[in-house]
Amino acid sequence: MPGAVVPTVRIQAEDFDVAAEIARMTQGRADIGAVVTFSGLCRDEAGRLAALELEHYPGMAEAEIGRIATEAVHRWPLQGLTAIHRHGRIAPGENIVLVVAASAHRQAAFEAANFLMDYLKSRAPFWKKEHHTDGSQGGWVDAKEADDEAASRWKQAVPKRN
Amino acid sequence: MSTRLIYFAWVRERIGKPQEDVELPAGIETVADLLRWLKSRGEEYEHALQYPDVIRVAINQEHVEHREKISGAREIALFPPMTGG
């Protein structure tokens, strides 16, 4: 597709500002008709969880999310796509991940954000470890089969990678 | 030529180090061969790689299948299924 946008991918320890990320994408232009954002937050698991510790593979985390995001901008007519993933210690109520997708009409933005999250969950090299409020270490979070299935539903009609 | 092996999450914890440089013996051609060889290197490797099928592998920071050839790999990472997002 001519003129596919270049996605923005950031891997960082610090928090992000959802409104600022939307503004960064839309400011100074009038051709965007839809912005979809997805934020993933850390749950407290009914008071059991003190924090999540997110380990990542520096270098590959950026590269892999970049590959998924590049596929998204070639698959949907987007005017902007941003993915931010945090690492390190994250307390309940804090942000973990953000996806912002902008397009002329809502369908492309919804679908691209959904696609990016599905693939990110099963392919981006991040691992969550739980720390419990009683001081015990809860161990590594198990991967869910449902996440792999969610990603695989996009395989139909995926354009061939160049 | 030595190859850098990098470990993450419980694979790292069980092996007891985040990374190491190894000289791969002759005959180690695929990812599956590498996992089999590593598993024989001691108790901690045996513990980490007890179920090799669940181990995910990346060569030069890209996901690969266990049947992938490893010739020319500078960096091979071993890790559990990912749980980000």
gemmi code that builds the backbone of each chain (N, CA, C; Angstrom):
import gemmi

chains = {
    "A": [
        ("MET", (0.853, -1.198, 0.000), (0.000, 0.000, 0.000), (0.887, 1.247, 0.000)),
        ("PRO", (0.654, 2.160, -0.943), (1.504, 3.354, -0.945), (1.191, 4.210, 0.280)),
        ("GLY", (2.217, 4.758, 0.875), (2.013, 5.697, 1.972), (1.581, 5.088, 3.283)),
        ("ALA", (1.848, 3.773, 3.487), (1.534, 3.197, 4.801), (2.334, 3.943, 5.860)),
        ("VAL", (1.692, 4.252, 6.984), (2.375, 5.035, 8.015), (3.434, 4.191, 8.702)),
        ("VAL", (4.396, 4.861, 9.280), (5.422, 4.170, 10.072), (4.933, 4.130, 11.519)),
        ("PRO", (4.767, 2.933, 12.081), (4.261, 2.847, 13.449), (5.273, 3.383, 14.466)),
        ("THR", (4.761, 3.854, 15.583), (5.604, 4.272, 16.705), (5.573, 3.155, 17.750)),
        ("VAL", (6.749, 2.657, 18.131), (6.822, 1.599, 19.140), (7.766, 2.055, 20.241)),
        ("ARG", (7.293, 1.997, 21.490), (8.177, 2.362, 22.604), (8.095, 1.319, 23.709)),
        ("ILE", (9.245, 0.943, 24.216), (9.346, 0.031, 25.350), (9.982, 0.852, 26.453)),
        ("GLN", (9.295, 0.997, 27.581), (9.795, 1.921, 28.593), (9.366, 1.495, 29.991)),
        ("ALA", (10.132, 1.930, 30.991), (9.782, 1.645, 32.381), (8.724, 2.635, 32.867)),
        ("GLU", (8.802, 3.868, 32.375), (7.919, 4.905, 32.900), (6.498, 4.793, 32.335)),
        ("ASP", (5.577, 5.424, 33.031), (4.169, 5.432, 32.635), (4.000, 6.238, 31.343)),
        ("PHE", (2.802, 6.102, 30.746), (2.488, 6.895, 29.554), (1.203, 7.659, 29.811)),
        ("ASP", (0.967, 8.675, 28.970), (-0.207, 9.529, 29.099), (-1.074, 9.310, 27.855)),
        ("VAL", (-2.225, 8.681, 28.043), (-3.068, 8.290, 26.913), (-3.474, 9.509, 26.088)),
        ("ALA", (-3.907, 10.563, 26.770), (-4.367, 11.766, 26.055), (-3.229, 12.385, 25.246)),
        ("ALA", (-2.037, 12.394, 25.831), (-0.885, 12.970, 25.125), (-0.543, 12.154, 23.886)),
        ("GLU", (-0.697, 10.832, 23.974), (-0.387, 9.979, 22.817), (-1.411, 10.175, 21.697)),
        ("ILE", (-2.676, 10.382, 22.069), (-3.703, 10.657, 21.048), (-3.404, 12.008, 20.390)),
        ("ALA", (-3.087, 12.993, 21.217), (-2.806, 14.336, 20.702), (-1.618, 14.323, 19.751)),
        ("ARG", (-0.590, 13.561, 20.125), (0.604, 13.466, 19.294), (0.252, 12.935, 17.893)),
        ("MET", (-0.739, 12.035, 17.853), (-1.113, 11.415, 16.582), (-2.025, 12.310, 15.739)),
        ("THR", (-2.898, 13.051, 16.398), (-3.948, 13.770, 15.653), (-3.640, 15.243, 15.413)),
        ("GLN", (-2.704, 15.783, 16.173), (-2.530, 17.228, 16.146), (-2.007, 17.729, 14.799)),
        ("GLY", (-2.603, 18.814, 14.350), (-2.178, 19.435, 13.103), (-2.715, 18.751, 11.857)),
        ("ARG", (-3.677, 17.852, 12.010), (-4.250, 17.228, 10.806), (-5.766, 17.074, 10.954)),
        ("ALA", (-6.456, 17.003, 9.813), (-7.924, 16.976, 9.848), (-8.475, 15.808, 9.038)),
        ("ASP", (-7.620, 14.856, 8.717), (-8.071, 13.725, 7.887), (-8.406, 12.477, 8.700)),
        ("ILE", (-8.189, 12.527, 10.012), (-8.453, 11.352, 10.853), (-9.900, 11.397, 11.337)),
        ("GLY", (-10.636, 10.311, 11.105), (-12.040, 10.275, 11.542), (-12.266, 9.390, 12.742)),
        ("ALA", (-11.271, 8.564, 13.091), (-11.475, 7.611, 14.188), (-10.163, 7.336, 14.898)),
        ("VAL", (-10.205, 7.376, 16.216), (-9.044, 6.972, 17.014), (-9.520, 5.929, 18.014)),
        ("VAL", (-8.917, 4.765, 17.991), (-9.230, 3.726, 18.971), (-8.010, 3.560, 19.864)),
        ("THR", (-8.238, 3.556, 21.188), (-7.127, 3.267, 22.096), (-7.471, 2.049, 22.931)),
        ("PHE", (-6.474, 1.249, 23.228), (-6.615, 0.167, 24.195), (-5.542, 0.363, 25.257)),
        ("SER", (-5.966, 0.353, 26.525), (-5.005, 0.387, 27.624), (-5.137, -0.909, 28.405)),
        ("GLY", (-4.015, -1.538, 28.683), (-4.000, -2.711, 29.556), (-3.462, -2.288, 30.906)),
        ("LEU", (-4.196, -2.613, 31.983), (-3.803, -2.201, 33.327), (-3.508, -3.417, 34.193)),
        ("CYS", (-2.792, -3.172, 35.254), (-2.488, -4.229, 36.222), (-3.653, -4.357, 37.206)),
        ("ARG", (-4.237, -5.556, 37.296), (-5.332, -5.813, 38.252), (-4.744, -6.204, 39.608)),
        ("ASP", (-5.554, -6.020, 40.680), (-5.045, -6.424, 42.008), (-5.445, -7.854, 42.369)),
        ("GLU", (-6.191, -8.528, 41.491), (-6.628, -9.919, 41.738), (-7.269, -10.038, 43.117)),
        ("ALA", (-8.287, -9.210, 43.334), (-9.053, -9.222, 44.590), (-8.173, -8.993, 45.821)),
        ("GLY", (-7.171, -8.123, 45.656), (-6.342, -7.747, 46.797), (-5.134, -8.641, 47.025)),
        ("ARG", (-5.022, -9.713, 46.233), (-3.950, -10.693, 46.414), (-2.620, -10.205, 45.850)),
        ("LEU", (-2.712, -9.380, 44.795), (-1.490, -8.999, 44.072), (-0.916, -7.660, 44.552)),
        ("ALA", (0.364, -7.669, 44.933), (1.034, -6.428, 45.344), (1.611, -5.715, 44.132)),
        ("ALA", (2.141, -6.480, 43.192), (2.747, -5.890, 41.987), (3.040, -6.978, 40.962)),
        ("LEU", (3.164, -6.535, 39.736), (3.668, -7.402, 38.673), (5.069, -6.931, 38.337)),
        ("GLU", (5.928, -7.888, 38.033), (7.256, -7.535, 37.561), (7.319, -8.006, 36.108)),
        ("LEU", (7.540, -7.062, 35.214), (7.582, -7.413, 33.796), (9.002, -7.469, 33.285)),
        ("GLU", (9.411, -8.686, 32.930), (10.737, -8.878, 32.324), (10.557, -8.805, 30.811)),
        ("HIS", (11.551, -8.277, 30.114), (11.454, -8.255, 28.657), (12.809, -8.536, 28.036)),
        ("TYR", (12.784, -8.767, 26.739), (14.001, -9.048, 25.974), (14.332, -7.762, 25.233)),
        ("PRO", (15.253, -6.952, 25.782), (15.555, -5.664, 25.154), (16.040, -5.882, 23.716)),
        ("GLY", (15.616, -5.047, 22.832), (15.992, -5.216, 21.427), (14.931, -6.019, 20.696)),
        ("MET", (14.716, -7.249, 21.131), (13.698, -8.054, 20.441), (12.293, -7.545, 20.744)),
        ("ALA", (12.063, -7.013, 21.951), (10.717, -6.507, 22.281), (10.322, -5.415, 21.285)),
        ("GLU", (11.216, -4.456, 21.049), (10.951, -3.384, 20.080), (10.780, -3.976, 18.683)),
        ("ALA", (11.696, -4.894, 18.322), (11.690, -5.445, 16.965), (10.409, -6.238, 16.690)),
        ("GLU", (10.001, -7.055, 17.662), (8.835, -7.916, 17.429), (7.545, -7.092, 17.371)),
        ("ILE", (7.389, -6.145, 18.302), (6.187, -5.305, 18.244), (6.214, -4.471, 16.964)),
        ("GLY", (7.401, -4.049, 16.555), (7.543, -3.315, 15.295), (7.093, -4.149, 14.104)),
        ("ARG", (7.455, -5.439, 14.109), (7.042, -6.329, 13.002), (5.522, -6.485, 12.964)),
        ("ILE", (4.911, -6.656, 14.154), (3.446, -6.830, 14.217), (2.758, -5.536, 13.774)),
        ("ALA", (3.274, -4.409, 14.243), (2.675, -3.112, 13.903), (2.811, -2.817, 12.411)),
        ("THR", (3.944, -3.202, 11.837), (4.153, -2.992, 10.398), (3.156, -3.828, 9.591)),
        ("GLU", (2.906, -5.047, 10.078), (1.901, -5.871, 9.398), (0.524, -5.194, 9.473)),
        ("ALA", (0.218, -4.616, 10.619), (-1.089, -3.950, 10.788), (-1.249, -2.763, 9.838)),
        ("VAL", (-0.202, -1.954, 9.690), (-0.351, -0.766, 8.821), (-0.416, -1.150, 7.337)),
        ("HIS", (0.046, -2.369, 7.016), (-0.101, -2.827, 5.636), (-1.434, -3.518, 5.401)),
        ("ARG", (-2.058, -3.935, 6.491), (-3.313, -4.670, 6.359), (-4.529, -3.751, 6.428)),
        ("TRP", (-4.429, -2.664, 7.185), (-5.547, -1.727, 7.326), (-5.097, -0.329, 6.922)),
        ("PRO", (-6.021, 0.460, 6.368), (-5.660, 1.834, 5.974), (-5.603, 2.753, 7.190)),
        ("LEU", (-4.463, 2.772, 7.858), (-4.325, 3.546, 9.097), (-3.616, 4.864, 8.833)),
        ("GLN", (-3.939, 5.843, 9.660), (-3.234, 7.124, 9.572), (-2.249, 7.305, 10.717)),
        ("GLY", (-2.298, 6.366, 11.651), (-1.329, 6.390, 12.753), (-1.469, 5.120, 13.566)),
        ("LEU", (-0.347, 4.648, 14.109), (-0.398, 3.467, 14.975), (0.733, 3.580, 15.993)),
        ("THR", (0.364, 3.525, 17.274), (1.350, 3.615, 18.347), (1.175, 2.433, 19.287)),
        ("ALA", (2.278, 1.835, 19.690), (2.239, 0.779, 20.708), (3.294, 1.095, 21.757)),
        ("ILE", (2.876, 1.113, 23.013), (3.811, 1.364, 24.125), (3.655, 0.225, 25.125)),
        ("HIS", (4.758, -0.371, 25.515), (4.709, -1.449, 26.509), (5.698, -1.128, 27.616)),
        ("ARG", (5.211, -1.209, 28.862), (6.104, -0.925, 29.992), (6.790, -2.202, 30.482)),
        ("HIS", (7.915, -2.018, 31.170), (8.583, -3.141, 31.826), (8.966, -2.714, 33.229)),
        ("GLY", (9.426, -3.676, 34.023), (9.789, -3.383, 35.414), (8.612, -3.644, 36.345)),
        ("ARG", (8.683, -3.047, 37.543), (7.667, -3.302, 38.555), (6.453, -2.408, 38.331)),
        ("ILE", (5.271, -3.012, 38.266), (4.040, -2.272, 37.991), (2.995, -2.633, 39.050)),
        ("ALA", (2.459, -1.618, 39.728), (1.508, -1.839, 40.821), (0.080, -1.910, 40.280)),
        ("PRO", (-0.827, -2.563, 41.012), (-2.232, -2.616, 40.592), (-2.782, -1.210, 40.341)),
        ("GLY", (-3.533, -1.085, 39.268), (-4.092, 0.209, 38.898), (-3.231, 0.967, 37.915)),
        ("GLU", (-1.978, 0.546, 37.768), (-1.093, 1.238, 36.822), (-1.237, 0.667, 35.407)),
        ("ASN", (-0.828, 1.472, 34.444), (-0.827, 1.058, 33.040), (0.266, 0.052, 32.747)),
        ("ILE", (-0.028, -0.878, 31.836), (1.006, -1.803, 31.338), (1.279, -1.551, 29.852)),
        ("VAL", (0.184, -1.458, 29.083), (0.351, -1.410, 27.627), (-0.662, -0.437, 27.020)),
        ("LEU", (-0.258, 0.195, 25.922), (-1.158, 1.107, 25.206), (-1.048, 0.866, 23.704)),
        ("VAL", (-2.214, 0.815, 23.065), (-2.257, 0.801, 21.603), (-3.161, 1.946, 21.166)),
        ("VAL", (-2.697, 2.745, 20.225), (-3.510, 3.812, 19.639), (-3.515, 3.605, 18.125)),
        ("ALA", (-4.721, 3.488, 17.549), (-4.835, 3.303, 16.097), (-5.758, 4.372, 15.543)),
        ("ALA", (-5.328, 5.029, 14.474), (-6.123, 6.104, 13.872), (-6.385, 5.782, 12.408)),
        ("SER", (-7.620, 6.061, 11.974), (-7.981, 5.826, 10.571), (-9.088, 6.790, 10.170)),
        ("ALA", (-9.454, 6.760, 8.890), (-10.521, 7.638, 8.417), (-11.867, 7.182, 8.980)),
        ("HIS", (-12.076, 5.856, 9.037), (-13.332, 5.286, 9.530), (-13.041, 4.293, 10.640)),
        ("ARG", (-14.018, 4.086, 11.517), (-13.738, 3.367, 12.767), (-13.321, 1.911, 12.608)),
        ("GLN", (-13.860, 1.227, 11.579), (-13.640, -0.214, 11.489), (-12.145, -0.580, 11.447)),
        ("ALA", (-11.407, 0.121, 10.617), (-9.974, -0.180, 10.479), (-9.243, 0.048, 11.801)),
        ("ALA", (-9.601, 1.117, 12.499), (-8.920, 1.436, 13.756), (-9.232, 0.387, 14.823)),
        ("PHE", (-10.522, -0.008, 14.931), (-10.895, -1.059, 15.890), (-10.148, -2.353, 15.585)),
        ("GLU", (-10.212, -2.779, 14.321), (-9.618, -4.067, 13.961), (-8.105, -4.072, 14.132)),
        ("ALA", (-7.459, -3.004, 13.746), (-5.993, -2.949, 13.848), (-5.553, -2.983, 15.312)),
        ("ALA", (-6.274, -2.282, 16.182), (-5.917, -2.269, 17.608), (-6.091, -3.668, 18.198)),
        ("ASN", (-7.174, -4.326, 17.817), (-7.473, -5.674, 18.294), (-6.400, -6.672, 17.821)),
        ("PHE", (-6.073, -6.591, 16.551), (-5.042, -7.441, 15.941), (-3.695, -7.250, 16.650)),
        ("LEU", (-3.334, -6.003, 16.857), (-2.044, -5.702, 17.475), (-1.975, -6.283, 18.887)),
        ("MET", (-3.042, -6.121, 19.659), (-3.052, -6.664, 21.023), (-3.005, -8.187, 21.023)),
        ("ASP", (-3.771, -8.814, 20.131), (-3.785, -10.283, 20.081), (-2.391, -10.821, 19.789)),
        ("TYR", (-1.710, -10.230, 18.830), (-0.382, -10.717, 18.467), (0.660, -10.361, 19.519)),
        ("LEU", (0.511, -9.170, 20.074), (1.449, -8.721, 21.098), (1.428, -9.682, 22.297)),
        ("LYS", (0.239, -10.132, 22.685), (0.134, -11.010, 23.858), (0.826, -12.350, 23.637)),
        ("SER", (0.800, -12.854, 22.411), (1.388, -14.177, 22.212), (2.779, -14.144, 21.583)),
        ("ARG", (3.229, -12.978, 21.098), (4.536, -12.940, 20.401), (5.546, -11.924, 20.930)),
        ("ALA", (5.095, -10.936, 21.681), (6.061, -9.942, 22.174), (6.788, -10.536, 23.385)),
        ("PRO", (8.133, -10.458, 23.405), (8.891, -11.140, 24.464), (8.866, -10.398, 25.802)),
        ("PHE", (7.755, -10.602, 26.525), (7.555, -10.071, 27.876), (7.057, -11.213, 28.754)),
        ("TRP", (7.454, -11.200, 30.017), (7.014, -12.228, 30.969), (6.641, -11.554, 32.275)),
        ("LYS", (5.471, -11.953, 32.811), (4.976, -11.354, 34.060), (5.244, -12.278, 35.246)),
        ("LYS", (5.786, -11.677, 36.298), (5.941, -12.405, 37.554), (5.102, -11.709, 38.613)),
        ("GLU", (4.395, -12.502, 39.425), (3.511, -11.922, 40.446), (4.227, -11.786, 41.781)),
        ("HIS", (3.943, -10.672, 42.456), (4.355, -10.513, 43.849), (3.091, -10.362, 44.665)),
        ("HIS", (2.954, -11.159, 45.710), (1.713, -11.164, 46.483), (1.759, -10.184, 47.653)),
        ("THR", (0.557, -9.773, 48.097), (0.471, -8.822, 49.209), (0.948, -9.438, 50.524)),
        ("ASP", (0.913, -10.775, 50.637), (1.394, -11.404, 51.880), (2.913, -11.578, 51.887)),
        ("GLY", (3.576, -10.992, 50.884), (5.038, -11.015, 50.855), (5.607, -12.186, 50.072)),
        ("SER", (4.751, -13.148, 49.743), (5.257, -14.312, 49.003), (5.397, -13.979, 47.520)),
        ("GLN", (6.287, -14.723, 46.877), (6.469, -14.536, 45.455), (5.504, -15.476, 44.742)),
        ("GLY", (4.660, -14.912, 43.915), (3.609, -15.721, 43.311), (4.052, -16.541, 42.129)),
        ("GLY", (5.236, -16.264, 41.631), (5.714, -17.034, 40.491), (5.340, -16.414, 39.159)),
        ("TRP", (5.758, -17.088, 38.110), (5.541, -16.585, 36.751), (4.126, -16.872, 36.297)),
        ("VAL", (3.531, -15.905, 35.631), (2.180, -16.073, 35.103), (2.233, -17.074, 33.949)),
        ("ASP", (1.283, -18.000, 33.927), (1.216, -18.979, 32.830), (0.591, -18.353, 31.596)),
        ("ALA", (1.110, -18.729, 30.440), (0.519, -18.265, 29.185), (-0.842, -18.939, 29.014)),
        ("LYS", (-1.779, -18.197, 28.451), (-3.122, -18.735, 28.239), (-3.271, -19.219, 26.802)),
        ("GLU", (-3.868, -20.404, 26.662), (-4.121, -20.925, 25.320), (-5.068, -19.995, 24.560)),
        ("ALA", (-5.982, -19.387, 25.316), (-6.955, -18.493, 24.675), (-6.256, -17.346, 23.948)),
        ("ASP", (-5.081, -16.932, 24.450), (-4.352, -15.842, 23.793), (-3.781, -16.286, 22.451)),
        ("ASP", (-3.304, -17.541, 22.404), (-2.805, -18.070, 21.128), (-3.942, -18.201, 20.124)),
        ("GLU", (-5.103, -18.657, 20.634), (-6.259, -18.808, 19.747), (-6.720, -17.454, 19.220)),
        ("ALA", (-6.676, -16.450, 20.102), (-7.087, -15.110, 19.686), (-6.192, -14.611, 18.559)),
        ("ALA", (-4.911, -14.911, 18.651), (-3.990, -14.465, 17.596), (-4.217, -15.248, 16.311)),
        ("SER", (-4.519, -16.545, 16.453), (-4.590, -17.378, 15.244), (-5.816, -17.050, 14.393)),
        ("ARG", (-6.840, -16.428, 15.001), (-8.027, -16.126, 14.178), (-7.739, -15.084, 13.110)),
        ("TRP", (-6.627, -14.352, 13.270), (-6.273, -13.338, 12.264), (-5.518, -13.938, 11.095)),
        ("LYS", (-5.203, -15.234, 11.188), (-4.354, -15.833, 10.158), (-5.059, -15.949, 8.823)),
        ("GLN", (-6.376, -16.101, 8.846), (-7.098, -16.151, 7.585), (-6.914, -14.822, 6.891)),
        ("ALA", (-6.588, -14.930, 5.628), (-6.499, -13.728, 4.801), (-5.402, -12.757, 5.236)),
        ("VAL", (-4.413, -13.266, 5.985), (-3.259, -12.415, 6.272), (-2.439, -12.297, 4.986)),
        ("PRO", (-2.138, -11.106, 4.551), (-1.356, -10.983, 3.329), (0.049, -11.557, 3.532)),
        ("LYS", (0.590, -12.078, 2.478), (1.942, -12.643, 2.555), (2.946, -11.578, 2.941)),
        ("ARG", (3.843, -11.955, 3.859), (4.896, -10.996, 4.233), (5.907, -10.889, 3.124)),
        ("ASN", (6.409, -9.690, 2.933), (7.428, -9.502, 1.895), (8.782, -9.919, 2.422)),
    ],
    "B": [
        ("MET", (33.637, -20.399, 16.355), (32.837, -19.198, 16.638), (31.945, -19.473, 17.841)),
        ("SER", (31.962, -18.590, 18.802), (31.097, -18.836, 19.957), (29.722, -18.202, 19.724)),
        ("THR", (28.739, -18.781, 20.383), (27.357, -18.328, 20.240), (26.879, -17.825, 21.594)),
        ("ARG", (26.204, -16.704, 21.592), (25.655, -16.187, 22.847), (24.273, -16.769, 23.097)),
        ("LEU", (24.116, -17.392, 24.249), (22.803, -17.899, 24.653), (22.239, -16.965, 25.708)),
        ("ILE", (20.966, -16.588, 25.565), (20.321, -15.671, 26.505), (19.062, -16.344, 27.048)),
        ("TYR", (18.847, -16.212, 28.340), (17.707, -16.886, 28.976), (16.803, -15.860, 29.647)),
        ("PHE", (15.491, -16.138, 29.630), (14.541, -15.235, 30.272), (13.569, -15.980, 31.183)),
        ("ALA", (13.016, -15.206, 32.133), (11.962, -15.659, 33.053), (12.397, -16.946, 33.768)),
        ("TRP", (11.501, -17.970, 33.851), (11.898, -19.143, 34.649), (12.996, -19.962, 34.002)),
        ("VAL", (13.213, -19.825, 32.715), (14.355, -20.520, 32.098), (15.654, -19.931, 32.677)),
        ("ARG", (15.709, -18.602, 32.773), (16.870, -17.911, 33.351), (17.064, -18.305, 34.822)),
        ("GLU", (15.965, -18.292, 35.571), (16.066, -18.610, 37.000), (16.551, -20.039, 37.226)),
        ("ARG", (16.024, -20.966, 36.428), (16.404, -22.366, 36.638), (17.842, -22.645, 36.204)),
        ("ILE", (18.257, -22.056, 35.107), (19.642, -22.258, 34.659), (20.603, -21.499, 35.566)),
        ("GLY", (20.131, -20.392, 36.141), (20.931, -19.691, 37.139), (21.824, -18.606, 36.586)),
        ("LYS", (21.631, -18.233, 35.326), (22.392, -17.114, 34.752), (21.598, -16.510, 33.596)),
        ("PRO", (21.794, -15.220, 33.359), (21.026, -14.579, 32.291), (21.556, -14.869, 30.893)),
        ("GLN", (22.838, -15.149, 30.789), (23.399, -15.434, 29.462), (24.759, -16.092, 29.586)),
        ("GLU", (25.212, -16.696, 28.498), (26.546, -17.297, 28.464), (26.970, -17.453, 27.008)),
        ("ASP", (28.271, -17.486, 26.800), (28.800, -17.729, 25.461), (29.292, -19.166, 25.412)),
        ("VAL", (28.843, -19.908, 24.411), (29.222, -21.323, 24.320), (29.824, -21.635, 22.953)),
        ("GLU", (30.672, -22.646, 22.954), (31.174, -23.200, 21.689), (30.308, -24.414, 21.405)),
        ("LEU", (29.555, -24.350, 20.343), (28.660, -25.468, 20.052), (29.460, -26.629, 19.467)),
        ("PRO", (29.270, -27.823, 20.010), (29.987, -28.974, 19.454), (29.493, -29.300, 18.045)),
        ("ALA", (30.324, -30.015, 17.290), (29.926, -30.416, 15.935), (28.671, -31.282, 16.027)),
        ("GLY", (27.827, -31.170, 15.032), (26.632, -32.007, 15.008), (25.385, -31.326, 15.551)),
        ("ILE", (25.563, -30.146, 16.141), (24.398, -29.392, 16.630), (23.913, -28.514, 15.477)),
        ("GLU", (22.898, -28.984, 14.778), (22.467, -28.262, 13.573), (21.189, -27.473, 13.730)),
        ("THR", (20.285, -27.990, 14.544), (18.980, -27.323, 14.662), (18.748, -26.867, 16.104)),
        ("VAL", (17.701, -26.093, 16.290), (17.297, -25.655, 17.630), (17.027, -26.866, 18.514)),
        ("ALA", (16.347, -27.883, 17.957), (16.054, -29.093, 18.737), (17.350, -29.764, 19.202)),
        ("ASP", (18.373, -29.808, 18.330), (19.679, -30.376, 18.719), (20.281, -29.574, 19.874)),
        ("LEU", (20.180, -28.258, 19.761), (20.744, -27.386, 20.797), (20.076, -27.646, 22.152)),
        ("LEU", (18.753, -27.761, 22.150), (18.024, -27.982, 23.403), (18.428, -29.329, 24.014)),
        ("ARG", (18.578, -30.345, 23.165), (18.958, -31.674, 23.640), (20.360, -31.634, 24.248)),
        ("TRP", (21.280, -30.924, 23.593), (22.666, -30.825, 24.090), (22.717, -30.052, 25.415)),
        ("LEU", (22.000, -28.903, 25.447), (22.007, -28.086, 26.665), (21.475, -28.870, 27.866)),
        ("LYS", (20.413, -29.630, 27.604), (19.758, -30.395, 28.661), (20.709, -31.381, 29.332)),
        ("SER", (21.734, -31.796, 28.580), (22.676, -32.782, 29.115), (23.819, -32.129, 29.880)),
        ("ARG", (23.801, -30.787, 30.004), (24.946, -30.093, 30.605), (24.906, -30.003, 32.117)),
        ("GLY", (23.865, -30.502, 32.744), (23.823, -30.447, 34.202), (22.404, -30.369, 34.724)),
        ("GLU", (22.310, -30.503, 36.038), (21.014, -30.544, 36.716), (20.157, -29.316, 36.435)),
        ("GLU", (20.809, -28.123, 36.478), (20.029, -26.898, 36.311), (19.451, -26.790, 34.893)),
        ("TYR", (20.225, -27.267, 33.914), (19.727, -27.256, 32.525), (18.615, -28.287, 32.356)),
        ("GLU", (18.809, -29.433, 32.974), (17.803, -30.495, 32.934), (16.478, -29.975, 33.513)),
        ("HIS", (16.591, -29.211, 34.610), (15.404, -28.653, 35.270), (14.716, -27.622, 34.371)),
        ("ALA", (15.513, -26.753, 33.750), (14.948, -25.692, 32.907), (14.329, -26.254, 31.624)),
        ("LEU", (14.953, -27.291, 31.091), (14.562, -27.774, 29.752), (13.898, -29.142, 29.797)),
        ("GLN", (13.343, -29.458, 30.955), (12.696, -30.751, 31.171), (11.641, -31.047, 30.095)),
        ("TYR", (10.866, -30.029, 29.737), (9.846, -30.185, 28.690), (10.221, -29.282, 27.515)),
        ("PRO", (11.105, -29.757, 26.658), (11.629, -28.875, 25.594), (10.548, -28.313, 24.679)),
        ("ASP", (9.440, -29.045, 24.533), (8.384, -28.571, 23.620), (7.815, -27.213, 24.023)),
        ("VAL", (7.831, -26.882, 25.325), (7.243, -25.609, 25.747), (8.219, -24.443, 25.586)),
        ("ILE", (9.494, -24.747, 25.383), (10.495, -23.683, 25.297), (10.376, -22.955, 23.956)),
        ("ARG", (10.286, -21.628, 24.036), (10.270, -20.801, 22.817), (11.691, -20.333, 22.545)),
        ("VAL", (12.006, -20.181, 21.269), (13.379, -19.843, 20.893), (13.384, -18.706, 19.877)),
        ("ALA", (14.323, -17.794, 20.048), (14.523, -16.733, 19.056), (15.984, -16.763, 18.612)),
        ("ILE", (16.197, -16.673, 17.311), (17.556, -16.560, 16.774), (17.725, -15.141, 16.256)),
        ("ASN", (18.792, -14.484, 16.695), (19.042, -13.090, 16.314), (17.785, -12.237, 16.461)),
        ("GLN", (17.060, -12.474, 17.585), (15.897, -11.678, 17.986), (14.660, -11.873, 17.112)),
        ("GLU", (14.563, -13.052, 16.456), (13.331, -13.391, 15.734), (12.879, -14.785, 16.142)),
        ("HIS", (11.554, -14.937, 16.349), (11.028, -16.256, 16.722), (11.365, -17.300, 15.663)),
        ("VAL", (11.724, -18.509, 16.123), (11.957, -19.618, 15.188), (11.319, -20.897, 15.745)),
        ("GLU", (11.098, -21.849, 14.852), (10.614, -23.177, 15.231), (11.807, -24.030, 15.651)),
        ("HIS", (11.513, -25.130, 16.355), (12.597, -25.997, 16.833), (13.343, -26.709, 15.705)),
        ("ARG", (12.719, -26.791, 14.520), (13.404, -27.473, 13.410), (14.354, -26.528, 12.653)),
        ("GLU", (14.351, -25.258, 13.036), (15.173, -24.257, 12.346), (16.673, -24.565, 12.515)),
        ("LYS", (17.438, -24.350, 11.435), (18.896, -24.515, 11.510), (19.492, -23.328, 12.279)),
        ("ILE", (20.557, -23.604, 13.043), (21.124, -22.514, 13.833), (22.459, -22.013, 13.291)),
        ("SER", (22.851, -22.481, 12.126), (24.152, -22.057, 11.615), (24.183, -20.535, 11.440)),
        ("GLY", (25.244, -19.925, 11.899), (25.396, -18.484, 11.742), (24.685, -17.656, 12.801)),
        ("ALA", (24.040, -18.311, 13.768), (23.341, -17.542, 14.803), (24.357, -16.883, 15.729)),
        ("ARG", (24.229, -15.574, 15.937), (25.087, -14.869, 16.887), (24.475, -14.979, 18.280)),
        ("GLU", (23.144, -14.913, 18.314), (22.444, -14.791, 19.581), (21.218, -15.699, 19.545)),
        ("ILE", (21.161, -16.637, 20.489), (20.002, -17.533, 20.564), (19.383, -17.365, 21.957)),
        ("ALA", (18.094, -17.034, 21.989), (17.418, -16.823, 23.268), (16.423, -17.949, 23.518)),
        ("LEU", (16.377, -18.395, 24.774), (15.447, -19.446, 25.200), (14.542, -18.862, 26.277)),
        ("PHE", (13.241, -19.091, 26.129), (12.311, -18.512, 27.113), (10.989, -19.256, 27.126)),
        ("PRO", (10.191, -19.045, 28.195), (8.869, -19.666, 28.259), (7.893, -18.931, 27.327)),
        ("PRO", (6.699, -19.510, 27.109), (5.676, -18.778, 26.356), (5.473, -17.384, 26.959)),
        ("MET", (5.226, -16.409, 26.105), (5.203, -15.022, 26.533), (3.880, -14.643, 27.194)),
        ("THR", (3.967, -13.708, 28.144), (2.775, -13.313, 28.904), (2.687, -11.796, 29.052)),
        ("GLY", (3.068, -11.081, 27.996), (2.978, -9.616, 28.051), (1.567, -9.129, 27.761)),
        ("GLY", (1.472, -7.839, 27.521), (0.204, -7.232, 27.144), (-0.659, -6.888, 28.338)),
    ],
}
model = gemmi.Model(1)
for chain_id, residues in chains.items():
    chain = gemmi.Chain(chain_id)
    for i, (resn, *xyz) in enumerate(residues, 1):
        res = gemmi.Residue()
        res.name, res.seqid = resn, gemmi.SeqId(i, " ")
        for name, pos in zip(("N", "CA", "C"), xyz):
            atom = gemmi.Atom()
            atom.name, atom.element = name, gemmi.Element(name[0])
            atom.pos, atom.b_iso = gemmi.Position(*pos), 0.0
            res.add_atom(atom)
        chain.add_residue(res)
    model.add_chain(chain)
structure = gemmi.Structure()
structure.add_model(model)
structure.setup_entities()
